[in-house]
Amino acid sequence: ETMLCVGNRSEAKMTLKAGVKKDGTLTALKFENFTTPGAYSNMAFVSMIIQELYKCPNVATSESGAYTNAGRARAFRAPGFPEGTWALEQMMNMLAAKIGMDPVEFRLKNFTEISQNSMMGRGRPYTSAGLKECLIRGAEKFGWKEARSQKKNGGPIQRGFGMAAGLWMMGSGGPPYTAEVRMFSDGGVTIKTGAMDLGTGTKTVAAMIVAEELGIPLENIRVVNADTAVTPYASSSGGSQTLPSLAPTVRQGAWILKRRIFDWAAEALGVPVDDLQIKVNEVVSISSPEKKKTLEELFRSKNVLDVIAIGNRDPNPADKVVMPFGAHFAEVEVNTDTGEVKVVRLVGANESGRVINLKTFENQVYGGMTQGLGLALTEKRVLDRKTGKMVNANLYDYKVPTAMDVPVDHEVVPVDLNDNECNNAGCKGLGEPAHVPAPAAIANAIADAIGVQPTHGPIDNKTILDLLEKGGEA
């Protein structure tokens, strides 16, 4: 029922022409995309990454589609961007080979700190342009130069190394977004937010931010979320916008709450507000620790037993663009006798602002790379041409990567550039940008292994054998 009822990632037939100077300067990109969005409107933004990722003076894109008797197109973790990256990043590798330039160096040559896309804000700088650091740090962690220089192939098993870069047009978050932060006289805090936790640790990071801002233990915090009867407004959880919308909101609420309590304490203790801190259930002078009041004493002096503050999400900077970036690296083994592809190693470097919770950051990137492995190699929707029905609507014939497919050797490189302009928490979205570059990185690794660019996906055994038989004509 999931496969038949809730929508699909639409197919994309992409044509890309590109020009480059001998010194590695990208000069032109012309991109055409034709999709089949099903019976209803399309959700693909395939051409946007062509327009945005690299500095290029001449870019032309067009997209069109045909309605089909099939389920509607739905967001499938960064709708359109993995597909556009599939085309662009394979083309970037082909251009690099044409001029004899290392693929990483070629991308660094065409790095930009300024948005190229009119929808995003052409000509405006990024609050943090993390692509450069993702490329450099990802290559270092992967051992890119060493791996390519020491590559030796013999027999039917061919080893290849590939990489790809990417970004996600959303992930900046923004208003309207509201959170309530309520502190009780015993030092306990309740956060109320409409944010859905999709399993990505939203409640955890909200609690961490408030605990740090107030200076109280994490276990003192309770989170009430996604209950329309009691929680304030939050926009939908999607587009990698939940954390960069929620985090600044709860931090603002905690800051307002703290200032109110500190105003009371400064008056009672005769010290400046900036000289105060909360320690569990007391407000203490930093310079004179003997000067302190319990929260209950302060609250009762104002005839209250709890304090409530409302945080609201401020707008994003008007003169800059907030964008998350990533660069992924892959090592594969291809059996040229059987067409079998084994992904041996994956490294994902992602710049999504401040890393608030390292464990959930790493898990997001692990999941994104795993999902990219599925798009690159195994996940294929087969439709009956007469009825439009999906004929492999089960998890036996539609092959999602399992624990047996995920490489044991996979690493995450968090790139934190201390972006203090994107919002007051310094964080950007991660869920979708963690998926965008992985499929193209795997495809480029396969091309490096067999000497033929596998532009059609998913790259199953038959595709590999056909490519080898035709000697690259495909």
C-alpha positions as CSV (number, residue, x, y, z in Angstrom):
1,E,0.0,0.0,0.0
2,T,2.9,2.4,0.7
3,M,4.2,2.0,-2.8
4,L,0.8,2.2,-4.5
5,C,-0.8,5.0,-2.5
6,V,1.6,7.6,-1.2
7,G,3.4,8.7,-4.3
8,N,6.8,8.2,-6.0
9,R,9.9,9.9,-7.1
10,S,9.3,10.9,-10.7
11,E,11.5,9.6,-13.5
12,A,13.9,12.1,-15.1
13,K,15.3,12.0,-18.6
14,M,18.0,14.6,-18.5
15,T,20.2,16.0,-21.3
16,L,23.2,18.1,-20.3
17,K,25.8,20.0,-22.5
18,A,28.7,21.7,-20.9
19,G,31.8,23.8,-21.8
20,V,35.1,24.2,-20.0
21,K,38.3,26.1,-20.7
22,K,41.6,24.2,-20.6
23,D,42.5,25.9,-17.3
24,G,39.4,24.3,-15.7
25,T,37.1,27.3,-15.8
26,L,33.5,26.2,-16.3
27,T,32.0,28.3,-19.2
28,A,28.5,26.9,-20.0
29,L,25.8,24.5,-18.9
30,K,22.7,23.7,-20.9
31,F,20.2,21.4,-19.2
32,E,16.9,19.9,-20.4
33,N,14.8,17.6,-18.2
34,F,11.7,15.6,-19.0
35,T,9.8,14.0,-16.2
36,T,6.7,11.8,-15.7
37,P,5.1,13.2,-12.5
38,G,2.2,10.7,-12.5
39,A,-1.4,11.9,-12.7
40,Y,-0.9,15.1,-10.7
41,S,1.6,18.0,-10.3
42,N,5.3,17.5,-10.2
43,M,7.5,18.0,-7.1
44,A,10.8,17.9,-8.8
45,F,13.2,20.9,-8.8
46,V,15.9,19.1,-10.9
47,S,17.3,22.1,-12.7
48,M,18.0,24.2,-9.6
49,I,21.2,22.5,-8.7
50,I,22.5,23.0,-12.2
51,Q,21.9,26.7,-11.8
52,E,23.3,27.0,-8.3
53,L,26.2,24.7,-7.4
54,Y,29.1,26.1,-9.4
55,K,30.2,29.5,-10.7
56,C,29.2,29.5,-14.4
57,P,28.6,32.6,-16.6
58,N,26.2,30.9,-19.1
59,V,23.5,28.6,-17.8
60,A,20.2,27.6,-19.5
61,T,17.7,25.1,-18.1
62,S,14.3,23.9,-19.1
63,E,12.0,21.3,-17.6
64,S,8.8,19.7,-18.9
65,G,6.8,16.6,-18.3
66,A,3.9,14.3,-19.2
67,Y,1.1,13.2,-17.0
68,T,0.8,9.4,-16.7
69,N,-1.7,7.0,-15.2
70,A,0.5,6.5,-12.0
71,G,0.8,7.7,-8.5
72,R,1.7,11.4,-8.1
73,A,5.2,12.6,-7.6
74,R,6.1,13.2,-3.9
75,A,9.1,14.4,-2.0
76,F,11.7,11.6,-1.8
77,R,14.4,13.3,0.4
78,A,15.4,16.4,-1.6
79,P,13.0,16.2,-4.5
80,G,14.8,16.6,-7.8
81,F,18.2,17.4,-6.3
82,P,19.7,13.9,-6.3
83,E,18.6,13.5,-9.9
84,G,20.0,16.8,-11.0
85,T,23.2,16.1,-9.2
86,W,23.4,12.7,-10.9
87,A,23.6,14.5,-14.3
88,L,25.7,17.5,-13.2
89,E,28.3,15.6,-11.2
90,Q,28.9,12.9,-13.8
91,M,29.3,15.7,-16.4
92,M,31.8,17.5,-14.0
93,N,33.9,14.3,-13.9
94,M,33.8,13.9,-17.7
95,L,34.9,17.5,-18.1
96,A,37.7,17.0,-15.6
97,A,38.9,13.9,-17.5
98,K,38.7,15.8,-20.8
99,I,41.2,18.5,-19.6
100,G,43.3,16.1,-17.5
101,M,42.3,17.7,-14.1
102,D,41.6,16.0,-10.8
103,P,37.8,16.0,-10.1
104,V,38.2,17.6,-6.7
105,E,40.6,20.3,-8.0
106,F,38.2,21.0,-10.9
107,R,35.3,21.6,-8.5
108,L,37.4,23.8,-6.2
109,K,38.3,25.8,-9.3
110,N,34.7,26.6,-9.9
111,F,33.7,27.1,-6.3
112,T,31.5,30.1,-5.5
113,E,30.6,32.1,-2.4
114,I,27.7,33.8,-4.1
115,S,24.3,32.4,-5.1
116,Q,23.8,31.8,-8.8
117,N,20.1,31.2,-8.8
118,S,17.4,33.9,-9.1
119,M,15.0,32.0,-6.9
120,M,17.5,31.8,-4.1
121,G,18.8,35.4,-4.5
122,R,21.3,35.6,-7.4
123,G,24.3,37.8,-6.5
124,R,23.9,37.5,-2.8
125,P,26.6,35.8,-0.7
126,Y,26.1,32.7,1.4
127,T,26.1,33.1,5.1
128,S,28.6,30.3,5.0
129,A,29.9,28.8,1.7
130,G,30.7,25.3,3.0
131,L,31.2,23.5,-0.3
132,K,35.0,24.3,-0.4
133,E,35.6,22.9,3.1
134,C,33.4,19.8,2.4
135,L,35.6,19.1,-0.7
136,I,38.9,19.6,1.1
137,R,38.0,17.8,4.3
138,G,36.1,15.0,2.7
139,A,39.0,14.3,0.3
140,E,41.5,14.3,3.2
141,K,39.4,11.9,5.3
142,F,38.8,9.6,2.3
143,G,42.5,9.7,1.2
144,W,41.5,10.8,-2.3
145,K,44.8,11.5,-3.8
146,E,46.5,8.4,-2.3
147,A,43.7,6.1,-3.3
148,R,43.7,7.3,-6.9
149,S,47.5,7.2,-7.2
150,Q,47.8,3.7,-5.7
151,K,44.9,2.1,-7.6
152,K,45.7,-1.3,-9.1
153,N,43.2,-3.5,-10.9
154,G,43.6,-7.1,-12.1
155,G,41.2,-9.9,-12.9
156,P,37.4,-9.5,-13.0
157,I,37.2,-7.4,-9.9
158,Q,37.8,-3.7,-10.8
159,R,38.1,-1.1,-8.0
160,G,37.0,2.5,-8.5
161,F,36.9,5.8,-6.6
162,G,34.4,8.5,-7.2
163,M,33.0,11.7,-5.6
164,A,30.3,14.2,-6.0
165,A,29.2,17.5,-4.5
166,G,25.7,18.8,-3.7
167,L,23.5,21.3,-1.9
168,W,19.9,21.7,-1.0
169,M,17.8,24.8,-1.8
170,M,15.9,24.7,1.5
171,G,17.3,23.9,4.9
172,S,17.3,27.6,6.0
173,G,14.2,27.4,8.0
174,G,12.3,30.6,8.9
175,P,9.2,32.1,10.4
176,P,6.4,31.8,11.3
177,Y,7.4,29.5,14.2
178,T,6.6,29.8,17.9
179,A,7.7,28.0,21.1
180,E,6.8,28.3,24.7
181,V,9.5,27.9,27.4
182,R,8.1,27.5,30.9
183,M,10.3,27.4,34.1
184,F,9.0,26.2,37.4
185,S,10.3,27.3,40.8
186,D,12.1,24.0,41.4
187,G,14.2,24.4,38.2
188,G,12.2,22.2,36.0
189,V,11.4,23.4,32.4
190,T,8.7,22.5,29.9
191,I,9.1,23.3,26.2
192,K,6.0,23.4,24.1
193,T,6.5,23.3,20.4
194,G,4.4,22.2,17.4
195,A,7.4,20.6,15.8
196,M,7.0,17.0,14.7
197,D,9.8,14.7,15.5
198,L,10.2,12.4,12.5
199,G,12.8,10.3,14.4
200,T,15.6,12.7,13.8
201,G,16.1,13.8,17.4
202,T,14.1,17.1,17.2
203,K,13.0,16.9,20.8
204,T,16.5,16.1,22.0
205,V,18.1,19.1,20.3
206,A,15.4,21.4,21.5
207,A,16.1,20.3,25.1
208,M,19.8,20.6,24.6
209,I,19.6,24.2,23.3
210,V,17.3,25.3,26.2
211,A,19.5,23.5,28.8
212,E,22.6,25.2,27.5
213,E,21.0,28.7,27.3
214,L,19.6,28.5,30.8
215,G,22.5,26.6,32.3
216,I,20.5,23.8,33.8
217,P,20.8,20.0,33.5
218,L,19.3,18.3,30.5
219,E,17.2,16.0,32.7
220,N,15.4,19.0,34.1
221,I,13.6,19.5,30.7
222,R,10.4,18.0,29.4
223,V,9.3,18.5,25.8
224,V,5.6,18.6,24.8
225,N,5.3,18.6,21.0
226,A,2.9,18.3,18.1
227,D,-0.4,18.6,20.0
228,T,-2.7,21.1,18.3
229,A,-4.7,21.5,21.5
230,V,-1.8,22.7,23.7
231,T,1.3,23.5,21.6
232,P,2.0,26.8,19.6
233,Y,2.3,27.1,15.9
234,A,5.1,25.4,13.9
235,S,5.4,25.0,10.2
236,S,5.4,21.5,8.8
237,S,8.4,19.2,9.3
238,G,9.9,18.9,5.9
239,G,12.4,20.4,3.5
240,S,15.2,20.0,6.1
241,Q,13.7,23.1,7.8
242,T,12.6,21.7,11.2
243,L,15.9,22.2,13.1
244,P,16.8,25.6,11.7
245,S,13.3,26.9,12.4
246,L,12.9,25.3,15.9
247,A,16.4,25.8,17.3
248,P,16.5,29.7,17.0
249,T,12.9,29.8,18.3
250,V,13.5,27.8,21.5
251,R,16.8,29.6,22.1
252,Q,15.0,33.0,21.9
253,G,12.3,31.8,24.3
254,A,14.9,30.5,26.8
255,W,16.9,33.8,26.5
256,I,13.8,35.9,27.2
257,L,12.9,33.7,30.2
258,K,16.5,33.9,31.6
259,R,16.6,37.7,31.3
260,R,13.3,38.1,33.2
261,I,14.6,35.9,36.0
262,F,18.0,37.7,36.0
263,D,16.3,41.1,36.3
264,W,14.6,39.9,39.5
265,A,17.9,38.4,40.8
266,A,19.9,41.6,40.0
267,E,17.5,43.6,41.9
268,A,17.5,41.2,44.9
269,L,21.2,40.6,45.0
270,G,22.5,44.1,44.0
271,V,24.6,42.8,41.1
272,P,24.6,43.4,37.4
273,V,22.5,41.1,35.2
274,D,25.6,40.1,33.2
275,D,27.2,38.8,36.5
276,L,24.5,36.1,37.0
277,Q,24.1,32.5,36.1
278,I,21.7,29.7,36.9
279,K,23.0,26.6,38.7
280,V,20.4,23.9,38.9
281,N,17.7,25.7,41.0
282,E,19.7,28.8,42.1
283,V,20.7,32.1,40.5
284,V,24.3,32.8,41.5
285,S,26.6,35.8,41.1
286,I,29.6,34.8,39.0
287,S,32.0,37.2,40.7
288,S,30.6,36.7,44.3
289,P,29.3,33.2,44.5
290,E,28.1,33.8,48.1
291,K,25.4,36.1,46.6
292,K,22.6,33.8,45.5
293,K,18.9,33.2,45.6
294,T,16.9,30.0,44.9
295,L,14.5,30.1,42.1
296,E,11.7,29.6,44.5
297,E,12.7,32.6,46.6
298,L,12.9,34.8,43.5
299,F,9.6,33.5,42.1
300,R,7.7,33.9,45.4
301,S,9.0,37.5,45.7
302,K,7.1,38.2,42.5
303,N,4.1,36.1,43.6
304,V,4.6,33.5,40.9
305,L,5.6,29.8,40.9
306,D,6.4,29.6,37.2
307,V,7.6,31.9,34.4
308,I,6.6,31.6,30.8
309,A,8.3,33.1,27.8
310,I,7.4,32.9,24.1
311,G,10.0,32.6,21.5
312,N,9.4,33.5,17.8
313,R,11.5,32.7,14.8
314,D,13.2,35.9,13.4
315,P,13.5,36.3,9.6
316,N,16.5,35.0,7.8
317,P,19.1,37.7,6.8
318,A,17.7,39.7,3.9
319,D,21.0,40.4,2.2
320,K,22.4,36.8,2.2
321,V,21.5,33.3,1.3
322,V,21.4,30.4,3.7
323,M,22.4,27.1,2.0
324,P,23.7,23.7,3.3
325,F,26.4,21.9,1.3
326,G,27.9,18.5,1.0
327,A,30.6,16.4,-0.7
328,H,30.5,12.6,-0.7
329,F,33.2,10.1,-1.7
330,A,32.8,6.4,-2.7
331,E,34.9,3.3,-3.2
332,V,33.4,0.4,-5.2
333,E,34.4,-3.0,-6.5
334,V,32.8,-4.1,-9.8
335,N,32.8,-7.7,-10.9
336,T,33.1,-7.5,-14.7
337,D,32.1,-11.1,-15.1
338,T,28.7,-10.8,-13.2
339,G,28.1,-7.0,-13.2
340,E,27.8,-7.1,-9.4
341,V,28.7,-3.8,-7.7
342,K,29.9,-3.7,-4.1
343,V,30.2,-0.3,-2.3
344,V,33.2,-0.8,-0.1
345,R,33.5,2.6,1.5
346,L,31.6,5.9,1.8
347,V,32.7,9.2,3.3
348,G,30.2,12.1,3.7
349,A,31.4,15.6,4.4
350,N,28.4,18.0,5.1
351,E,28.3,21.6,6.1
352,S,24.9,22.4,7.8
353,G,26.0,25.0,10.3
354,R,26.5,24.3,13.9
355,V,26.6,20.6,14.9
356,I,24.2,20.6,17.9
357,N,24.1,16.9,18.4
358,L,26.9,14.9,16.8
359,K,25.2,11.5,17.1
360,T,22.0,12.6,15.3
361,F,24.2,14.5,12.8
362,E,26.1,11.4,11.9
363,N,23.0,9.3,11.8
364,Q,21.4,11.7,9.3
365,V,24.4,11.5,7.0
366,Y,24.6,7.7,7.3
367,G,20.9,7.4,6.4
368,G,21.3,9.8,3.5
369,M,24.3,7.9,2.0
370,T,22.4,4.6,2.5
371,Q,19.4,6.0,0.7
372,G,21.7,7.3,-2.1
373,L,23.1,3.7,-2.4
374,G,19.5,2.6,-3.1
375,L,18.9,5.2,-5.8
376,A,22.2,4.5,-7.5
377,L,22.1,0.7,-7.5
378,T,18.8,-1.1,-6.5
379,E,15.6,0.9,-6.2
380,K,13.6,0.7,-9.4
381,R,9.9,1.2,-9.9
382,V,8.4,-1.0,-12.7
383,L,5.1,0.1,-14.1
384,D,2.7,-1.9,-16.3
385,R,2.6,0.1,-19.6
386,K,-1.1,-0.6,-20.1
387,T,-2.5,0.0,-16.6
388,G,0.1,2.2,-15.0
389,K,0.1,-0.1,-12.0
390,M,3.4,-0.8,-10.2
391,V,4.2,-4.4,-10.7
392,N,7.0,-4.7,-8.1
393,A,5.1,-3.1,-5.2
394,N,6.7,-5.1,-2.5
395,L,10.0,-5.1,-0.6
396,Y,11.1,-8.3,-2.4
397,D,11.0,-7.0,-5.9
398,Y,11.6,-3.4,-5.1
399,K,15.0,-3.6,-3.5
400,V,15.8,-1.2,-0.7
401,P,19.4,-1.4,0.7
402,T,19.7,-3.6,3.8
403,A,22.4,-3.9,6.5
404,M,24.1,-6.3,4.2
405,D,24.5,-3.7,1.5
406,V,25.8,-0.8,3.6
407,P,29.6,-0.7,3.7
408,V,31.1,-1.3,7.1
409,D,33.6,1.4,6.3
410,H,31.5,4.6,6.2
411,E,32.5,7.9,7.9
412,V,31.0,11.3,8.4
413,V,32.9,14.5,8.4
414,P,31.0,17.3,10.1
415,V,32.0,20.7,8.7
416,D,31.2,23.5,11.1
417,L,32.2,27.0,9.9
418,N,30.8,28.9,12.8
419,D,28.0,30.5,10.8
420,N,26.6,33.2,13.1
421,E,24.6,34.9,10.4
422,C,22.1,32.3,9.4
423,N,20.2,32.4,12.7
424,N,20.8,32.8,16.4
425,A,21.6,29.0,16.8
426,G,23.9,28.9,13.8
427,C,22.4,25.7,12.3
428,K,21.1,24.8,8.9
429,G,19.2,21.7,7.6
430,L,20.9,18.4,7.1
431,G,18.4,15.6,6.3
432,E,18.1,16.2,2.6
433,P,21.6,17.5,1.8
434,A,22.9,14.4,3.4
435,H,21.3,12.4,0.6
436,V,22.0,14.6,-2.5
437,P,25.6,13.8,-3.6
438,A,25.8,10.1,-2.7
439,P,24.2,8.5,-5.8
440,A,26.4,10.5,-8.2
441,A,29.5,9.7,-6.1
442,I,28.8,6.0,-6.5
443,A,28.1,6.3,-10.2
444,N,31.4,8.1,-10.7
445,A,33.2,5.4,-8.7
446,I,31.7,2.8,-11.0
447,A,32.8,4.8,-14.1
448,D,36.3,4.9,-12.6
449,A,36.3,1.2,-12.2
450,I,35.0,0.1,-15.6
451,G,36.0,3.1,-17.8
452,V,32.4,3.8,-18.9
453,Q,30.1,6.4,-17.5
454,P,26.9,4.7,-16.3
455,T,24.4,7.6,-17.0
456,H,21.3,5.4,-16.6
457,G,20.2,4.4,-13.2
458,P,19.7,2.4,-11.1
459,I,23.0,0.7,-12.1
460,D,22.1,-2.9,-11.8
461,N,24.1,-6.0,-13.0
462,K,22.5,-5.9,-16.5
463,T,23.4,-2.2,-16.9
464,I,27.0,-2.9,-16.0
465,L,27.3,-5.9,-18.4
466,D,25.6,-3.9,-21.2
467,L,28.0,-1.0,-20.8
468,L,31.0,-3.3,-20.9
469,E,29.7,-5.1,-24.0
470,K,29.0,-1.9,-25.9
471,G,32.3,-0.4,-24.8
472,G,30.9,2.9,-23.7
473,E,28.5,3.5,-26.6
474,A,25.6,3.6,-24.1
